[in-house]
Amino acid sequence: SGNAKDARSDLVEDSAATFSLTGATSPISFDLLGNPLSVASGGVSILIRDVNGQSQCRVLINSQGYVSEGSCS
């Protein structure tokens, strides 16, 4: 059971967090090899913040699509 939105792996939503992008616009598109396309082709930084302002973490996606953890606080 569950809905189709829950089964998607290409969508992230969380009402307890805000997401902001640097180096791209939403949504981020990837080619079949996982490389970011268009504006995001130079790499992307995603800042995820707790809506209460208690914590934040940055996720980095490089030009080859490698995802890594940035700074967290």
C-alpha positions, 0 to 999 in steps of 0.5 A: 500500500502507500501512494506513488509519491512515497515510492519515488526515489527522485523526490525529497520532501520534508515539512520539518526542513527547508532546502536551498540550492547553490549552483542550480535550480530545482529540480536538478536533472541528471543524465543516464550516467548520473551527471548533473545537467545544464546549470548544475553541470558544474556541481551543486550545493544543497543546504538542508536546514531544520525549520526551527533553525536548530541544525543545518547540513550541506550536501555536495554533488560534484560535476560527475554526480558524486554526492558527499557530505559538506559541513554540518552544525 
